[in-house]
Structure formats: structure tokens, C-alpha cells
Amino acid sequence: MSDRRLLHNHGVLNDRGGPLQVRKSQCATANQGLSALVERPTSAPLAENWKEGGYLDRLPVDPWGQPYQYVQPGLHGPFDLYSFGADGRPSGQGINADVGNWETE
């Protein structure tokens, strides 16, 4: 299985919207980050329709045990969600390549 497919199967990079859009038509800000999936954001803009109890019990890690990266606004869409790959560093090739939600199989 390719690394890209592994990330998509991991269930994090396969949805460009979903729970990251914690307010109608509003993505979590870069400051709120992925923690907005677990805890109600306390910094503006406040998520008035945030799901009580959160969207996840805890933040997932990538298949190599590293935290996912989140940028909003993204370079490829409203937000970019990505992994640095096996080496945990930006760029790289093969198994070390960055893999993001903007990529398709």
C-alpha cells in the first residue's frame, strides 16, 4: 500500500471539510488549529454551532506517530492538512514525502 493511500485510509486526509469546518462556512483558524476538533475554541471567531463533546476524542497522529500539520488559510484550499512523512521533516521523497489533503490518488 502506498504511503498516500495509508494516510487516506487512516481517515484524516480524505475529507476537505467535515469537522474542521467547526462553524458554518468557517474553518478553524490557524491559531485554533486541530485542537478545535477536540475542545471548543475559545479564541475568535467563536464556533457557536460547535458540536458538544467535540468531533474527536483525541487528535490523531499520522501513520509514523507524528502530529498532523494544519495551515489556514491553506496554499491549496481553505485549509491544508498534511503529514511530513516518515522522516517528520518538510519535503522529502518517497516515504519521506509530505502528503496532504490537496492530493488525489
Summary of the structure (lengths in Angstrom):
residues: 105
radius of gyration: 13.8
end to end distance: 11.8
largest distance: 41.7
contacts: 279
relative contact order: 0.21
helix: 17%
strand: 12%
